[in-house]
Amino acid sequence: MKLFIHFDEQGQVLSVAKVHAAGERTQNPFLHVERQELVLELNLTEEFHALDAHEIAEQYMVDVKLRQLTKKAVAKEKSAKKTARKKSGKKPPDRQG
């Protein structure tokens, strides 16, 4: 299987496709790509096979220079904010909607 990552010039993942590849050369599944967007083609590893396409898009970004996927550090930032909030004793503001 192949993994296709559609991303922008900052490395943000726009969409992900997992494709069963019959041969070595697989056609890009993204029909319309803007000028500032690119598509990265990778062999599907066990790590990515276990994730749904939307999970890859949420948890990873593309290192544009190295042309490879890197894990986002968002989860660490969120837990650091929670820890700081617990230490300060402040409660998050009520959400009104």
Beta strands, then each sheet from edge to edge (+ up, - down):
strand 1: 2-7
strand 2: 13-19
strand 3: 38-43
strand 4: 60-63
strand 5: 68-71
sheet 1: 2+ 1- 3+
sheet 2: 4+ 5-
end
